[in-house]
């Protein structure tokens, strides 16, 4: 009984967060700002990758497995 009640509460909580209305034209300007991007600033990303590569003594380590020591 308690598992069903917990499941029902979880489903109702999930459904209450759904926004069924579309984004209004006056709200689109806020979403189009550059600081609202998911990936962040390109210059800051390159700077952070440079710092990481300098500390790890390897290049390209952000997306590839293995380290700078040659022990893959």
C-alpha positions in Angstrom: 0.0 0.0 0.0 2.7 2.5 0.9 4.7 1.8 -2.3 1.6 2.6 -4.4 1.0 5.8 -2.4 4.6 6.8 -2.8 4.4 6.1 -6.6 1.2 8.1 -6.9 2.8 11.0 -5.0 5.8 10.9 -7.3 3.7 10.9 -10.4 1.5 13.8 -9.1 4.6 15.8 -8.2 6.1 15.2 -11.6 2.9 16.3 -13.4 2.5 19.4 -11.3 5.8 20.7 -12.7 4.9 20.4 -16.3 4.4 23.7 -18.1 1.9 23.2 -20.9 1.9 26.7 -22.2 4.2 27.7 -25.0 6.9 30.3 -24.5 5.4 33.8 -25.2 7.1 36.1 -27.7 8.1 38.6 -25.0 9.8 35.8 -23.1 12.0 34.7 -26.0 14.3 37.7 -25.7 15.4 36.6 -22.2 16.1 33.1 -23.5 18.2 34.3 -26.4 20.8 36.1 -24.3 24.3 34.8 -24.6 24.5 34.2 -20.8 21.6 31.8 -21.0 23.6 29.3 -23.3 24.0 25.8 -21.9 27.6 25.4 -23.0 28.9 28.7 -21.5 31.4 31.1 -22.9 33.7 29.8 -25.6 36.7 31.9 -24.4 36.3 30.7 -20.8 36.1 27.1 -22.0 39.3 27.4 -24.0 41.0 29.1 -21.0 39.9 26.3 -18.6 41.1 23.7 -21.1 44.5 25.5 -21.3 44.8 25.5 -17.5 43.9 21.8 -17.4 46.4 20.9 -20.1 49.1 22.9 -18.3 48.5 21.2 -15.0 48.2 17.7 -16.5 51.2 18.1 -18.9 49.1 16.7 -21.7 46.9 18.2 -24.4 43.5 17.0 -25.4 42.8 15.3 -22.1 39.3 16.7 -21.7 37.6 14.3 -24.1 40.0 11.4 -24.5 40.8 8.6 -22.1 44.3 8.2 -20.8 46.8 10.6 -19.3 50.1 12.3 -20.1 52.2 9.5 -18.7 51.7 7.1 -21.5 49.9 4.5 -19.4 46.6 4.1 -21.3 
